[in-house]
Amino acid sequence: MGLFSPSSAFRWALNSLSKRPARLFHLSATCHFPAPTTVARAIAAPSVGDFVPQDGERVLNSPSQLARRLSAKVLPKLTRPDVRKVVMVGSGGLSIGQAGEFDYSGSQAMKALREEGIDAVLINPNIATWQTSHQLASEVYFLPISVDYVAYVLEKERPDGILLTFGGQSALNVGIELDRMGVLDRLGVQVLGTPIRTLEVSEERDLFVQALKGTHTFTSPFRTLIHPIRD
């Protein structure tokens, strides 16, 4: 039988647990890392050629002399958007169409935003990415890449712009759907980089073929099958 019966052992265990101090749980406050007030740029040493930009000249940060010369002519002609906060739709889960290359490109984009003194708000549920490092983004939302969650972050953060081309297929689909729903227009969020219409044309096969035909580019004949063909 032993020293304790099952019922007495159970009561002893309950009494022991009740005498222990209660374990306290707390919620960590959201960390906010503001963009630096002083713009700090990492300048690549010119490894090819001797072209050096003038003071205040907008030049691509590249070791290639050709790239620097071309950017010195092109960049001043481009209108710079007036943005202070940007939401970036991240790479999400690693899969075909949104793998590690988007994690790398998105990280580089956030570095560039930080160098320009722009707050970068990231949406990415994948903690195993470099994008989610707090030294890159001012705010990180570990939320799924879906229309509902991205719309929620846009409502809460009220950014000036959104970046869709650094997250793979999921980010592109979400951006197109948000535009169709009118969410971006209602919140006054401008799409930075590739415009929505270009995304639609590149994603829709029929539109893409029509665009190629407009440039006199040959495409192989194709048909879209909705129902199976029967003899």
C-alpha positions, 0 to 999 in steps of 0.5 A, spaced: 500 500 500 505 504 501 506 510 505 500 514 501 494 512 498 492 515 491 487 520 494 492 522 500 498 523 495 493 527 490 491 532 496 499 532 498 500 534 491 495 540 491 497 543 497 504 543 495 502 547 488 498 551 492 503 553 497 508 555 491 508 563 489 504 564 483 508 565 476 507 572 473 506 573 466 507 579 462 506 582 455 513 585 452 512 592 450 512 593 443 519 596 441 520 602 436 526 603 433 526 610 430 530 612 424 536 616 425 535 623 425 542 624 421 542 620 415 548 615 414 550 612 408 555 606 406 559 609 400 562 603 396 569 605 394 569 606 387 573 599 385 572 600 377 574 607 374 575 614 377 568 617 376 567 621 383 560 624 384 560 631 386 557 634 392 550 633 393 549 629 386 544 623 386 548 617 384 547 610 385 551 607 391 555 602 386 562 600 385 561 600 378 563 606 374 558 605 369 553 604 374 555 611 377 555 615 371 548 612 368 545 614 375 548 621 375 544 622 369 537 618 370 536 619 378 536 627 378 530 626 372 526 622 377 521 625 382 522 623 389 516 621 393 515 625 399 514 619 404 516 619 412 513 612 413 513 606 409 510 599 410 514 593 407 510 586 405 515 581 407 517 575 404 513 570 409 514 563 409 519 560 404 516 557 398 517 557 391 516 564 388 518 567 395 524 564 397 531 567 400 532 572 395 526 576 397 529 576 404 535 579 402 532 584 397 528 586 402 533 587 407 537 591 402 531 595 401 530 597 409 537 599 409 536 604 404 530 606 407 533 607 414 539 611 410 534 616 408 531 617 414 525 613 413 521 609 418 520 602 415 514 598 418 515 590 416 509 585 415 513 578 416 510 572 420 517 568 418 522 569 424 527 565 421 529 571 416 534 577 416 528 582 414 525 581 421 531 583 425 529 590 429 536 593 427 533 594 420 525 595 421 522 601 425 516 596 427 515 589 425 509 585 425 509 578 425 502 577 421 500 572 415 501 576 409 494 576 407 489 582 405 486 582 412 492 583 416 496 587 411 489 592 411 489 592 419 497 594 419 495 600 414 489 602 418 494 602 424 500 605 422 497 610 416 504 610 412 505 614 406 507 608 402 507 601 401 513 596 398 510 590 394 516 587 390 520 585 396 515 579 398 514 574 393 508 572 390 504 573 396 505 580 397 504 581 389 497 578 390 495 582 396 497 588 393 493 587 387 487 585 391 488 591 396 488 596 390 481 593 387 478 593 394 480 601 394 483 600 401 490 604 398 486 610 395 482 610 401 488 611 406 492 615 401 497 610 401 502 610 394 505 604 391 512 605 391 516 602 385 513 597 380 505 600 379 499 596 380 497 596 373 504 593 371 503 587 376 497 586 373 499 585 366 505 581 368 501 576 373 495 575 368 497 571 362 492 574 357 494 581 358 502 580 358 501 577 351 497 583 349 503 587 352 508 583 348 504 584 341 504 591 342 512 591 342 512 586 336 515 581 340 513 574 338 509 569 343 508 562 342 500 560 341 496 558 347 489 557 349 486 558 356 483 551 358 477 552 363 473 545 362 476 539 359 476 538 352 472 532 350 472 529 343 
